[in-house]
Amino acid sequence: MMKNNLVVITGGNSGLGLELVKNFVKNSKVLVLARTKREELENVFYEYGNIADEVFIKSVYNKYETDFNISFLINNAAVGCFGTPEENDLDKIIKVLEGNLIGLILNTSYALPLMKENGGKVINILSTAALKGNVNESLYCAAKWGARGYTESLKATFKGTNIKVISVCPGGMNTDFWSSNRSYVPSEKSLKWMKPQDVAKVIYDNITNDNLCVSDIVIERI
């Protein structure tokens, strides 16, 4: 039986993830993995749970593996927790690592077998915080630097194969990501930042170009 291609996007029901879904759904079947139900688009599959929960992730891929190959895996989900280093307790550490690193690794582990037959692209949405240390972002930077290291190892592992790995490092965007961190980034500040639809278009245009493979994309605010 011929399998259909599927685009998987984590954190795809808000912000940058939602805008990426809107780009892909025009020509592809899309599966969104998200923690909570929000805006839903027509012709998109939705699965709700914690991407750092292996039971949930395993059940999702078992559900879709019979009918689909994964053409794109976009690890977009992220969690922010900001403050001074001495404020980092275990609960915050676990929360940030699960949302930015553990979930990304776990999701990729279960998606890769559904890519190997026809090939595909793994796109890890990191952050400019994966490239430099920022004040009051010790946990976030630690998780994003870890995700960047994992991504670089994937690139080395699959070099010369039909699986391509791309890292994307956007700067600050005006999204709901900051709604739970308004003491760190007030709304009047984030309103001046990049629009997620603009960033999504840059990402989409680069990762879907079959004539080239851009391995690293950095998108900075002007």
PyMOL CGO cylinders between C-alpha atoms (Angstrom):
from pymol import cmd
from pymol.cgo import CYLINDER

trace = [
    CYLINDER, 0.00, 0.00, 0.00, 1.26, 3.43, -0.95, 0.3, 1, 1, 1, 1, 1, 1,
    CYLINDER, 1.26, 3.43, -0.95, 1.75, 5.62, 2.10, 0.3, 1, 1, 1, 1, 1, 1,
    CYLINDER, 1.75, 5.62, 2.10, 0.97, 9.33, 2.18, 0.3, 1, 1, 1, 1, 1, 1,
    CYLINDER, 0.97, 9.33, 2.18, 3.55, 11.91, 3.25, 0.3, 1, 1, 1, 1, 1, 1,
    CYLINDER, 3.55, 11.91, 3.25, 2.96, 13.68, 6.54, 0.3, 1, 1, 1, 1, 1, 1,
    CYLINDER, 2.96, 13.68, 6.54, 4.36, 16.89, 8.03, 0.3, 1, 1, 1, 1, 1, 1,
    CYLINDER, 4.36, 16.89, 8.03, 4.65, 16.75, 11.83, 0.3, 1, 1, 1, 1, 1, 1,
    CYLINDER, 4.65, 16.75, 11.83, 4.84, 20.02, 13.78, 0.3, 1, 1, 1, 1, 1, 1,
    CYLINDER, 4.84, 20.02, 13.78, 5.09, 20.24, 17.55, 0.3, 1, 1, 1, 1, 1, 1,
    CYLINDER, 5.09, 20.24, 17.55, 3.61, 23.28, 19.26, 0.3, 1, 1, 1, 1, 1, 1,
    CYLINDER, 3.61, 23.28, 19.26, 1.63, 23.86, 16.09, 0.3, 1, 1, 1, 1, 1, 1,
    CYLINDER, 1.63, 23.86, 16.09, -1.50, 25.49, 17.47, 0.3, 1, 1, 1, 1, 1, 1,
    CYLINDER, -1.50, 25.49, 17.47, -0.10, 28.93, 18.28, 0.3, 1, 1, 1, 1, 1, 1,
    CYLINDER, -0.10, 28.93, 18.28, 2.66, 31.38, 17.38, 0.3, 1, 1, 1, 1, 1, 1,
    CYLINDER, 2.66, 31.38, 17.38, 5.31, 30.31, 14.90, 0.3, 1, 1, 1, 1, 1, 1,
    CYLINDER, 5.31, 30.31, 14.90, 4.09, 26.72, 14.86, 0.3, 1, 1, 1, 1, 1, 1,
    CYLINDER, 4.09, 26.72, 14.86, 0.60, 27.75, 13.81, 0.3, 1, 1, 1, 1, 1, 1,
    CYLINDER, 0.60, 27.75, 13.81, 2.00, 29.93, 11.01, 0.3, 1, 1, 1, 1, 1, 1,
    CYLINDER, 2.00, 29.93, 11.01, 4.11, 27.01, 9.77, 0.3, 1, 1, 1, 1, 1, 1,
    CYLINDER, 4.11, 27.01, 9.77, 1.00, 24.81, 9.74, 0.3, 1, 1, 1, 1, 1, 1,
    CYLINDER, 1.00, 24.81, 9.74, -0.80, 27.42, 7.63, 0.3, 1, 1, 1, 1, 1, 1,
    CYLINDER, -0.80, 27.42, 7.63, 2.02, 27.32, 5.09, 0.3, 1, 1, 1, 1, 1, 1,
    CYLINDER, 2.02, 27.32, 5.09, 2.22, 23.54, 4.87, 0.3, 1, 1, 1, 1, 1, 1,
    CYLINDER, 2.22, 23.54, 4.87, -1.48, 22.68, 4.91, 0.3, 1, 1, 1, 1, 1, 1,
    CYLINDER, -1.48, 22.68, 4.91, -1.95, 24.22, 1.46, 0.3, 1, 1, 1, 1, 1, 1,
    CYLINDER, -1.95, 24.22, 1.46, -0.08, 21.30, -0.13, 0.3, 1, 1, 1, 1, 1, 1,
    CYLINDER, -0.08, 21.30, -0.13, 0.51, 18.69, 2.59, 0.3, 1, 1, 1, 1, 1, 1,
    CYLINDER, 0.51, 18.69, 2.59, -1.15, 16.58, 5.21, 0.3, 1, 1, 1, 1, 1, 1,
    CYLINDER, -1.15, 16.58, 5.21, -0.15, 17.98, 8.62, 0.3, 1, 1, 1, 1, 1, 1,
    CYLINDER, -0.15, 17.98, 8.62, -0.10, 16.48, 12.11, 0.3, 1, 1, 1, 1, 1, 1,
    CYLINDER, -0.10, 16.48, 12.11, 0.09, 18.88, 15.05, 0.3, 1, 1, 1, 1, 1, 1,
    CYLINDER, 0.09, 18.88, 15.05, 1.34, 17.75, 18.45, 0.3, 1, 1, 1, 1, 1, 1,
    CYLINDER, 1.34, 17.75, 18.45, 0.38, 20.18, 21.20, 0.3, 1, 1, 1, 1, 1, 1,
    CYLINDER, 0.38, 20.18, 21.20, -0.12, 20.18, 24.93, 0.3, 1, 1, 1, 1, 1, 1,
    CYLINDER, -0.12, 20.18, 24.93, -3.46, 22.04, 24.97, 0.3, 1, 1, 1, 1, 1, 1,
    CYLINDER, -3.46, 22.04, 24.97, -6.26, 22.54, 22.49, 0.3, 1, 1, 1, 1, 1, 1,
    CYLINDER, -6.26, 22.54, 22.49, -6.45, 25.97, 20.90, 0.3, 1, 1, 1, 1, 1, 1,
    CYLINDER, -6.45, 25.97, 20.90, -7.11, 27.08, 17.33, 0.3, 1, 1, 1, 1, 1, 1,
    CYLINDER, -7.11, 27.08, 17.33, -7.72, 24.15, 14.99, 0.3, 1, 1, 1, 1, 1, 1,
    CYLINDER, -7.72, 24.15, 14.99, -7.48, 24.30, 11.22, 0.3, 1, 1, 1, 1, 1, 1,
    CYLINDER, -7.48, 24.30, 11.22, -9.39, 22.18, 8.74, 0.3, 1, 1, 1, 1, 1, 1,
    CYLINDER, -9.39, 22.18, 8.74, -7.58, 19.21, 7.17, 0.3, 1, 1, 1, 1, 1, 1,
    CYLINDER, -7.58, 19.21, 7.17, -5.06, 19.02, 10.02, 0.3, 1, 1, 1, 1, 1, 1,
    CYLINDER, -5.06, 19.02, 10.02, -4.67, 16.08, 12.43, 0.3, 1, 1, 1, 1, 1, 1,
    CYLINDER, -4.67, 16.08, 12.43, -4.31, 17.02, 16.10, 0.3, 1, 1, 1, 1, 1, 1,
    CYLINDER, -4.31, 17.02, 16.10, -2.91, 14.99, 19.00, 0.3, 1, 1, 1, 1, 1, 1,
    CYLINDER, -2.91, 14.99, 19.00, -2.79, 16.54, 22.49, 0.3, 1, 1, 1, 1, 1, 1,
    CYLINDER, -2.79, 16.54, 22.49, -0.29, 15.60, 25.14, 0.3, 1, 1, 1, 1, 1, 1,
    CYLINDER, -0.29, 15.60, 25.14, 3.17, 16.19, 26.58, 0.3, 1, 1, 1, 1, 1, 1,
    CYLINDER, 3.17, 16.19, 26.58, 5.89, 15.58, 23.98, 0.3, 1, 1, 1, 1, 1, 1,
    CYLINDER, 5.89, 15.58, 23.98, 8.25, 14.64, 26.83, 0.3, 1, 1, 1, 1, 1, 1,
    CYLINDER, 8.25, 14.64, 26.83, 5.90, 11.77, 27.75, 0.3, 1, 1, 1, 1, 1, 1,
    CYLINDER, 5.90, 11.77, 27.75, 7.17, 8.68, 25.96, 0.3, 1, 1, 1, 1, 1, 1,
    CYLINDER, 7.17, 8.68, 25.96, 3.85, 6.84, 26.33, 0.3, 1, 1, 1, 1, 1, 1,
    CYLINDER, 3.85, 6.84, 26.33, 2.07, 9.67, 24.50, 0.3, 1, 1, 1, 1, 1, 1,
    CYLINDER, 2.07, 9.67, 24.50, 4.70, 9.99, 21.76, 0.3, 1, 1, 1, 1, 1, 1,
    CYLINDER, 4.70, 9.99, 21.76, 4.84, 6.25, 21.16, 0.3, 1, 1, 1, 1, 1, 1,
    CYLINDER, 4.84, 6.25, 21.16, 1.05, 6.03, 20.86, 0.3, 1, 1, 1, 1, 1, 1,
    CYLINDER, 1.05, 6.03, 20.86, 0.97, 8.88, 18.33, 0.3, 1, 1, 1, 1, 1, 1,
    CYLINDER, 0.97, 8.88, 18.33, 3.53, 7.35, 15.99, 0.3, 1, 1, 1, 1, 1, 1,
    CYLINDER, 3.53, 7.35, 15.99, 1.99, 3.90, 16.31, 0.3, 1, 1, 1, 1, 1, 1,
    CYLINDER, 1.99, 3.90, 16.31, -1.29, 5.44, 15.20, 0.3, 1, 1, 1, 1, 1, 1,
    CYLINDER, -1.29, 5.44, 15.20, 0.10, 7.02, 12.03, 0.3, 1, 1, 1, 1, 1, 1,
    CYLINDER, 0.10, 7.02, 12.03, 2.91, 4.68, 10.95, 0.3, 1, 1, 1, 1, 1, 1,
    CYLINDER, 2.91, 4.68, 10.95, 0.69, 2.35, 8.92, 0.3, 1, 1, 1, 1, 1, 1,
    CYLINDER, 0.69, 2.35, 8.92, -0.61, 5.03, 6.57, 0.3, 1, 1, 1, 1, 1, 1,
    CYLINDER, -0.61, 5.03, 6.57, 2.10, 7.69, 6.53, 0.3, 1, 1, 1, 1, 1, 1,
    CYLINDER, 2.10, 7.69, 6.53, 5.75, 8.43, 5.90, 0.3, 1, 1, 1, 1, 1, 1,
    CYLINDER, 5.75, 8.43, 5.90, 7.06, 11.59, 7.53, 0.3, 1, 1, 1, 1, 1, 1,
    CYLINDER, 7.06, 11.59, 7.53, 8.44, 14.05, 5.01, 0.3, 1, 1, 1, 1, 1, 1,
    CYLINDER, 8.44, 14.05, 5.01, 9.07, 16.88, 7.50, 0.3, 1, 1, 1, 1, 1, 1,
    CYLINDER, 9.07, 16.88, 7.50, 9.47, 16.78, 11.27, 0.3, 1, 1, 1, 1, 1, 1,
    CYLINDER, 9.47, 16.78, 11.27, 9.45, 20.29, 12.73, 0.3, 1, 1, 1, 1, 1, 1,
    CYLINDER, 9.45, 20.29, 12.73, 10.37, 20.37, 16.42, 0.3, 1, 1, 1, 1, 1, 1,
    CYLINDER, 10.37, 20.37, 16.42, 8.93, 23.77, 17.27, 0.3, 1, 1, 1, 1, 1, 1,
    CYLINDER, 8.93, 23.77, 17.27, 7.49, 23.42, 20.78, 0.3, 1, 1, 1, 1, 1, 1,
    CYLINDER, 7.49, 23.42, 20.78, 9.26, 25.49, 23.43, 0.3, 1, 1, 1, 1, 1, 1,
    CYLINDER, 9.26, 25.49, 23.43, 8.94, 26.52, 27.07, 0.3, 1, 1, 1, 1, 1, 1,
    CYLINDER, 8.94, 26.52, 27.07, 10.37, 29.69, 28.62, 0.3, 1, 1, 1, 1, 1, 1,
    CYLINDER, 10.37, 29.69, 28.62, 11.43, 30.21, 32.20, 0.3, 1, 1, 1, 1, 1, 1,
    CYLINDER, 11.43, 30.21, 32.20, 13.56, 33.25, 32.95, 0.3, 1, 1, 1, 1, 1, 1,
    CYLINDER, 13.56, 33.25, 32.95, 15.26, 34.75, 35.97, 0.3, 1, 1, 1, 1, 1, 1,
    CYLINDER, 15.26, 34.75, 35.97, 18.52, 34.88, 37.88, 0.3, 1, 1, 1, 1, 1, 1,
    CYLINDER, 18.52, 34.88, 37.88, 20.63, 31.70, 38.19, 0.3, 1, 1, 1, 1, 1, 1,
    CYLINDER, 20.63, 31.70, 38.19, 19.95, 31.42, 41.91, 0.3, 1, 1, 1, 1, 1, 1,
    CYLINDER, 19.95, 31.42, 41.91, 16.22, 31.16, 41.16, 0.3, 1, 1, 1, 1, 1, 1,
    CYLINDER, 16.22, 31.16, 41.16, 16.68, 27.91, 39.22, 0.3, 1, 1, 1, 1, 1, 1,
    CYLINDER, 16.68, 27.91, 39.22, 15.05, 25.16, 41.26, 0.3, 1, 1, 1, 1, 1, 1,
    CYLINDER, 15.05, 25.16, 41.26, 14.42, 21.56, 40.19, 0.3, 1, 1, 1, 1, 1, 1,
    CYLINDER, 14.42, 21.56, 40.19, 10.84, 22.17, 39.06, 0.3, 1, 1, 1, 1, 1, 1,
    CYLINDER, 10.84, 22.17, 39.06, 11.96, 24.94, 36.69, 0.3, 1, 1, 1, 1, 1, 1,
    CYLINDER, 11.96, 24.94, 36.69, 14.90, 22.90, 35.44, 0.3, 1, 1, 1, 1, 1, 1,
    CYLINDER, 14.90, 22.90, 35.44, 12.69, 19.92, 34.60, 0.3, 1, 1, 1, 1, 1, 1,
    CYLINDER, 12.69, 19.92, 34.60, 10.04, 22.13, 32.97, 0.3, 1, 1, 1, 1, 1, 1,
    CYLINDER, 10.04, 22.13, 32.97, 12.52, 23.85, 30.67, 0.3, 1, 1, 1, 1, 1, 1,
    CYLINDER, 12.52, 23.85, 30.67, 14.47, 20.73, 29.77, 0.3, 1, 1, 1, 1, 1, 1,
    CYLINDER, 14.47, 20.73, 29.77, 11.32, 18.76, 29.01, 0.3, 1, 1, 1, 1, 1, 1,
    CYLINDER, 11.32, 18.76, 29.01, 9.81, 21.50, 26.86, 0.3, 1, 1, 1, 1, 1, 1,
    CYLINDER, 9.81, 21.50, 26.86, 12.94, 22.39, 24.88, 0.3, 1, 1, 1, 1, 1, 1,
    CYLINDER, 12.94, 22.39, 24.88, 15.24, 19.38, 24.86, 0.3, 1, 1, 1, 1, 1, 1,
    CYLINDER, 15.24, 19.38, 24.86, 13.79, 16.09, 26.13, 0.3, 1, 1, 1, 1, 1, 1,
    CYLINDER, 13.79, 16.09, 26.13, 10.61, 16.40, 24.06, 0.3, 1, 1, 1, 1, 1, 1,
    CYLINDER, 10.61, 16.40, 24.06, 12.61, 17.31, 20.96, 0.3, 1, 1, 1, 1, 1, 1,
    CYLINDER, 12.61, 17.31, 20.96, 14.88, 14.29, 21.32, 0.3, 1, 1, 1, 1, 1, 1,
    CYLINDER, 14.88, 14.29, 21.32, 12.08, 11.88, 22.16, 0.3, 1, 1, 1, 1, 1, 1,
    CYLINDER, 12.08, 11.88, 22.16, 9.88, 13.06, 19.31, 0.3, 1, 1, 1, 1, 1, 1,
    CYLINDER, 9.88, 13.06, 19.31, 12.75, 12.75, 16.84, 0.3, 1, 1, 1, 1, 1, 1,
    CYLINDER, 12.75, 12.75, 16.84, 13.58, 9.23, 18.03, 0.3, 1, 1, 1, 1, 1, 1,
    CYLINDER, 13.58, 9.23, 18.03, 10.10, 7.98, 17.21, 0.3, 1, 1, 1, 1, 1, 1,
    CYLINDER, 10.10, 7.98, 17.21, 9.73, 9.96, 13.98, 0.3, 1, 1, 1, 1, 1, 1,
    CYLINDER, 9.73, 9.96, 13.98, 12.97, 8.86, 12.32, 0.3, 1, 1, 1, 1, 1, 1,
    CYLINDER, 12.97, 8.86, 12.32, 11.84, 5.28, 11.51, 0.3, 1, 1, 1, 1, 1, 1,
    CYLINDER, 11.84, 5.28, 11.51, 8.94, 6.80, 9.54, 0.3, 1, 1, 1, 1, 1, 1,
    CYLINDER, 8.94, 6.80, 9.54, 11.44, 8.81, 7.45, 0.3, 1, 1, 1, 1, 1, 1,
    CYLINDER, 11.44, 8.81, 7.45, 14.03, 6.28, 6.45, 0.3, 1, 1, 1, 1, 1, 1,
    CYLINDER, 14.03, 6.28, 6.45, 12.11, 4.63, 3.61, 0.3, 1, 1, 1, 1, 1, 1,
    CYLINDER, 12.11, 4.63, 3.61, 11.53, 7.75, 1.50, 0.3, 1, 1, 1, 1, 1, 1,
    CYLINDER, 11.53, 7.75, 1.50, 13.75, 10.29, 3.22, 0.3, 1, 1, 1, 1, 1, 1,
    CYLINDER, 13.75, 10.29, 3.22, 12.73, 13.45, 4.99, 0.3, 1, 1, 1, 1, 1, 1,
    CYLINDER, 12.73, 13.45, 4.99, 13.86, 16.57, 6.80, 0.3, 1, 1, 1, 1, 1, 1,
    CYLINDER, 13.86, 16.57, 6.80, 14.22, 17.17, 10.52, 0.3, 1, 1, 1, 1, 1, 1,
    CYLINDER, 14.22, 17.17, 10.52, 13.91, 20.86, 11.35, 0.3, 1, 1, 1, 1, 1, 1,
    CYLINDER, 13.91, 20.86, 11.35, 14.74, 21.87, 14.90, 0.3, 1, 1, 1, 1, 1, 1,
    CYLINDER, 14.74, 21.87, 14.90, 13.50, 25.33, 15.81, 0.3, 1, 1, 1, 1, 1, 1,
    CYLINDER, 13.50, 25.33, 15.81, 16.01, 26.54, 18.34, 0.3, 1, 1, 1, 1, 1, 1,
    CYLINDER, 16.01, 26.54, 18.34, 16.60, 30.22, 19.14, 0.3, 1, 1, 1, 1, 1, 1,
    CYLINDER, 16.60, 30.22, 19.14, 19.37, 32.78, 18.98, 0.3, 1, 1, 1, 1, 1, 1,
    CYLINDER, 19.37, 32.78, 18.98, 19.68, 31.76, 22.66, 0.3, 1, 1, 1, 1, 1, 1,
    CYLINDER, 19.68, 31.76, 22.66, 21.28, 28.58, 21.27, 0.3, 1, 1, 1, 1, 1, 1,
    CYLINDER, 21.28, 28.58, 21.27, 24.11, 30.71, 19.88, 0.3, 1, 1, 1, 1, 1, 1,
    CYLINDER, 24.11, 30.71, 19.88, 24.96, 33.00, 22.78, 0.3, 1, 1, 1, 1, 1, 1,
    CYLINDER, 24.96, 33.00, 22.78, 24.49, 33.32, 26.51, 0.3, 1, 1, 1, 1, 1, 1,
    CYLINDER, 24.49, 33.32, 26.51, 21.92, 35.87, 27.66, 0.3, 1, 1, 1, 1, 1, 1,
    CYLINDER, 21.92, 35.87, 27.66, 21.44, 37.45, 31.07, 0.3, 1, 1, 1, 1, 1, 1,
    CYLINDER, 21.44, 37.45, 31.07, 18.56, 35.84, 33.03, 0.3, 1, 1, 1, 1, 1, 1,
    CYLINDER, 18.56, 35.84, 33.03, 18.25, 33.05, 30.46, 0.3, 1, 1, 1, 1, 1, 1,
    CYLINDER, 18.25, 33.05, 30.46, 20.55, 30.45, 32.01, 0.3, 1, 1, 1, 1, 1, 1,
    CYLINDER, 20.55, 30.45, 32.01, 18.00, 27.62, 31.91, 0.3, 1, 1, 1, 1, 1, 1,
    CYLINDER, 18.00, 27.62, 31.91, 16.67, 28.51, 28.49, 0.3, 1, 1, 1, 1, 1, 1,
    CYLINDER, 16.67, 28.51, 28.49, 20.16, 28.83, 27.03, 0.3, 1, 1, 1, 1, 1, 1,
    CYLINDER, 20.16, 28.83, 27.03, 21.21, 25.53, 28.62, 0.3, 1, 1, 1, 1, 1, 1,
    CYLINDER, 21.21, 25.53, 28.62, 18.27, 23.72, 27.01, 0.3, 1, 1, 1, 1, 1, 1,
    CYLINDER, 18.27, 23.72, 27.01, 18.71, 25.39, 23.63, 0.3, 1, 1, 1, 1, 1, 1,
    CYLINDER, 18.71, 25.39, 23.63, 22.47, 24.79, 23.58, 0.3, 1, 1, 1, 1, 1, 1,
    CYLINDER, 22.47, 24.79, 23.58, 21.73, 21.15, 24.37, 0.3, 1, 1, 1, 1, 1, 1,
    CYLINDER, 21.73, 21.15, 24.37, 19.23, 21.01, 21.50, 0.3, 1, 1, 1, 1, 1, 1,
    CYLINDER, 19.23, 21.01, 21.50, 21.80, 22.58, 19.20, 0.3, 1, 1, 1, 1, 1, 1,
    CYLINDER, 21.80, 22.58, 19.20, 24.38, 19.95, 20.19, 0.3, 1, 1, 1, 1, 1, 1,
    CYLINDER, 24.38, 19.95, 20.19, 21.86, 17.20, 19.54, 0.3, 1, 1, 1, 1, 1, 1,
    CYLINDER, 21.86, 17.20, 19.54, 21.05, 18.74, 16.15, 0.3, 1, 1, 1, 1, 1, 1,
    CYLINDER, 21.05, 18.74, 16.15, 24.72, 18.90, 15.16, 0.3, 1, 1, 1, 1, 1, 1,
    CYLINDER, 24.72, 18.90, 15.16, 25.12, 15.23, 16.07, 0.3, 1, 1, 1, 1, 1, 1,
    CYLINDER, 25.12, 15.23, 16.07, 22.10, 14.36, 13.91, 0.3, 1, 1, 1, 1, 1, 1,
    CYLINDER, 22.10, 14.36, 13.91, 23.66, 16.22, 10.98, 0.3, 1, 1, 1, 1, 1, 1,
    CYLINDER, 23.66, 16.22, 10.98, 26.85, 14.19, 11.34, 0.3, 1, 1, 1, 1, 1, 1,
    CYLINDER, 26.85, 14.19, 11.34, 24.93, 10.93, 11.73, 0.3, 1, 1, 1, 1, 1, 1,
    CYLINDER, 24.93, 10.93, 11.73, 22.79, 11.36, 8.62, 0.3, 1, 1, 1, 1, 1, 1,
    CYLINDER, 22.79, 11.36, 8.62, 25.32, 13.11, 6.37, 0.3, 1, 1, 1, 1, 1, 1,
    CYLINDER, 25.32, 13.11, 6.37, 25.11, 11.65, 2.88, 0.3, 1, 1, 1, 1, 1, 1,
    CYLINDER, 25.11, 11.65, 2.88, 21.75, 9.94, 3.51, 0.3, 1, 1, 1, 1, 1, 1,
    CYLINDER, 21.75, 9.94, 3.51, 18.19, 10.76, 2.47, 0.3, 1, 1, 1, 1, 1, 1,
    CYLINDER, 18.19, 10.76, 2.47, 17.53, 12.42, 5.84, 0.3, 1, 1, 1, 1, 1, 1,
    CYLINDER, 17.53, 12.42, 5.84, 18.46, 16.09, 6.08, 0.3, 1, 1, 1, 1, 1, 1,
    CYLINDER, 18.46, 16.09, 6.08, 18.76, 17.99, 9.35, 0.3, 1, 1, 1, 1, 1, 1,
    CYLINDER, 18.76, 17.99, 9.35, 18.27, 21.75, 9.64, 0.3, 1, 1, 1, 1, 1, 1,
    CYLINDER, 18.27, 21.75, 9.64, 18.62, 24.07, 12.62, 0.3, 1, 1, 1, 1, 1, 1,
    CYLINDER, 18.62, 24.07, 12.62, 16.64, 27.32, 12.78, 0.3, 1, 1, 1, 1, 1, 1,
    CYLINDER, 16.64, 27.32, 12.78, 17.57, 30.07, 15.23, 0.3, 1, 1, 1, 1, 1, 1,
    CYLINDER, 17.57, 30.07, 15.23, 15.04, 32.92, 15.28, 0.3, 1, 1, 1, 1, 1, 1,
    CYLINDER, 15.04, 32.92, 15.28, 15.33, 35.99, 17.46, 0.3, 1, 1, 1, 1, 1, 1,
    CYLINDER, 15.33, 35.99, 17.46, 12.44, 37.34, 19.52, 0.3, 1, 1, 1, 1, 1, 1,
    CYLINDER, 12.44, 37.34, 19.52, 8.96, 37.17, 18.02, 0.3, 1, 1, 1, 1, 1, 1,
    CYLINDER, 8.96, 37.17, 18.02, 5.68, 38.72, 19.08, 0.3, 1, 1, 1, 1, 1, 1,
    CYLINDER, 5.68, 38.72, 19.08, 3.87, 35.54, 20.15, 0.3, 1, 1, 1, 1, 1, 1,
    CYLINDER, 3.87, 35.54, 20.15, 2.00, 34.08, 23.12, 0.3, 1, 1, 1, 1, 1, 1,
    CYLINDER, 2.00, 34.08, 23.12, 5.29, 32.49, 24.21, 0.3, 1, 1, 1, 1, 1, 1,
    CYLINDER, 5.29, 32.49, 24.21, 5.82, 35.56, 26.38, 0.3, 1, 1, 1, 1, 1, 1,
    CYLINDER, 5.82, 35.56, 26.38, 2.34, 35.66, 27.93, 0.3, 1, 1, 1, 1, 1, 1,
    CYLINDER, 2.34, 35.66, 27.93, 3.53, 33.69, 30.97, 0.3, 1, 1, 1, 1, 1, 1,
    CYLINDER, 3.53, 33.69, 30.97, 6.77, 35.68, 31.17, 0.3, 1, 1, 1, 1, 1, 1,
    CYLINDER, 6.77, 35.68, 31.17, 5.50, 39.27, 31.12, 0.3, 1, 1, 1, 1, 1, 1,
    CYLINDER, 5.50, 39.27, 31.12, 7.69, 40.25, 34.06, 0.3, 1, 1, 1, 1, 1, 1,
    CYLINDER, 7.69, 40.25, 34.06, 10.65, 39.49, 31.78, 0.3, 1, 1, 1, 1, 1, 1,
    CYLINDER, 10.65, 39.49, 31.78, 9.28, 40.72, 28.42, 0.3, 1, 1, 1, 1, 1, 1,
    CYLINDER, 9.28, 40.72, 28.42, 6.37, 43.19, 28.70, 0.3, 1, 1, 1, 1, 1, 1,
    CYLINDER, 6.37, 43.19, 28.70, 3.86, 43.33, 25.85, 0.3, 1, 1, 1, 1, 1, 1,
    CYLINDER, 3.86, 43.33, 25.85, 4.99, 46.79, 24.72, 0.3, 1, 1, 1, 1, 1, 1,
    CYLINDER, 4.99, 46.79, 24.72, 8.44, 45.32, 24.10, 0.3, 1, 1, 1, 1, 1, 1,
    CYLINDER, 8.44, 45.32, 24.10, 7.41, 42.17, 22.26, 0.3, 1, 1, 1, 1, 1, 1,
    CYLINDER, 7.41, 42.17, 22.26, 5.01, 44.13, 20.05, 0.3, 1, 1, 1, 1, 1, 1,
    CYLINDER, 5.01, 44.13, 20.05, 8.07, 45.58, 18.33, 0.3, 1, 1, 1, 1, 1, 1,
    CYLINDER, 8.07, 45.58, 18.33, 9.57, 42.17, 17.63, 0.3, 1, 1, 1, 1, 1, 1,
    CYLINDER, 9.57, 42.17, 17.63, 9.27, 40.00, 14.52, 0.3, 1, 1, 1, 1, 1, 1,
    CYLINDER, 9.27, 40.00, 14.52, 5.90, 38.76, 13.33, 0.3, 1, 1, 1, 1, 1, 1,
    CYLINDER, 5.90, 38.76, 13.33, 5.64, 34.95, 13.42, 0.3, 1, 1, 1, 1, 1, 1,
    CYLINDER, 5.64, 34.95, 13.42, 4.01, 34.86, 9.97, 0.3, 1, 1, 1, 1, 1, 1,
    CYLINDER, 4.01, 34.86, 9.97, 7.07, 36.59, 8.48, 0.3, 1, 1, 1, 1, 1, 1,
    CYLINDER, 7.07, 36.59, 8.48, 9.47, 34.20, 10.19, 0.3, 1, 1, 1, 1, 1, 1,
    CYLINDER, 9.47, 34.20, 10.19, 7.38, 31.19, 9.16, 0.3, 1, 1, 1, 1, 1, 1,
    CYLINDER, 7.38, 31.19, 9.16, 7.50, 32.26, 5.50, 0.3, 1, 1, 1, 1, 1, 1,
    CYLINDER, 7.50, 32.26, 5.50, 11.30, 32.52, 5.58, 0.3, 1, 1, 1, 1, 1, 1,
    CYLINDER, 11.30, 32.52, 5.58, 11.57, 29.07, 7.14, 0.3, 1, 1, 1, 1, 1, 1,
    CYLINDER, 11.57, 29.07, 7.14, 9.05, 27.48, 4.79, 0.3, 1, 1, 1, 1, 1, 1,
    CYLINDER, 9.05, 27.48, 4.79, 10.64, 28.89, 1.65, 0.3, 1, 1, 1, 1, 1, 1,
    CYLINDER, 10.64, 28.89, 1.65, 14.07, 27.61, 2.67, 0.3, 1, 1, 1, 1, 1, 1,
    CYLINDER, 14.07, 27.61, 2.67, 13.23, 24.14, 3.94, 0.3, 1, 1, 1, 1, 1, 1,
    CYLINDER, 13.23, 24.14, 3.94, 10.90, 23.24, 1.05, 0.3, 1, 1, 1, 1, 1, 1,
    CYLINDER, 10.90, 23.24, 1.05, 13.34, 24.22, -1.70, 0.3, 1, 1, 1, 1, 1, 1,
    CYLINDER, 13.34, 24.22, -1.70, 14.33, 20.92, -3.30, 0.3, 1, 1, 1, 1, 1, 1,
    CYLINDER, 14.33, 20.92, -3.30, 17.22, 22.52, -5.18, 0.3, 1, 1, 1, 1, 1, 1,
    CYLINDER, 17.22, 22.52, -5.18, 19.26, 23.18, -2.05, 0.3, 1, 1, 1, 1, 1, 1,
    CYLINDER, 19.26, 23.18, -2.05, 19.65, 22.26, 1.60, 0.3, 1, 1, 1, 1, 1, 1,
    CYLINDER, 19.65, 22.26, 1.60, 20.22, 25.13, 3.98, 0.3, 1, 1, 1, 1, 1, 1,
    CYLINDER, 20.22, 25.13, 3.98, 21.59, 23.46, 7.09, 0.3, 1, 1, 1, 1, 1, 1,
    CYLINDER, 21.59, 23.46, 7.09, 21.47, 26.49, 9.40, 0.3, 1, 1, 1, 1, 1, 1,
    CYLINDER, 21.47, 26.49, 9.40, 19.01, 29.38, 9.35, 0.3, 1, 1, 1, 1, 1, 1,
    CYLINDER, 19.01, 29.38, 9.35, 19.44, 32.38, 11.64, 0.3, 1, 1, 1, 1, 1, 1,
    CYLINDER, 19.44, 32.38, 11.64, 16.69, 35.03, 11.61, 0.3, 1, 1, 1, 1, 1, 1,
    CYLINDER, 16.69, 35.03, 11.61, 17.48, 38.18, 13.56, 0.3, 1, 1, 1, 1, 1, 1,
    CYLINDER, 17.48, 38.18, 13.56, 15.35, 41.17, 14.49, 0.3, 1, 1, 1, 1, 1, 1,
    CYLINDER, 15.35, 41.17, 14.49, 16.23, 44.39, 12.69, 0.3, 1, 1, 1, 1, 1, 1,
]
cmd.load_cgo(trace, "trace")
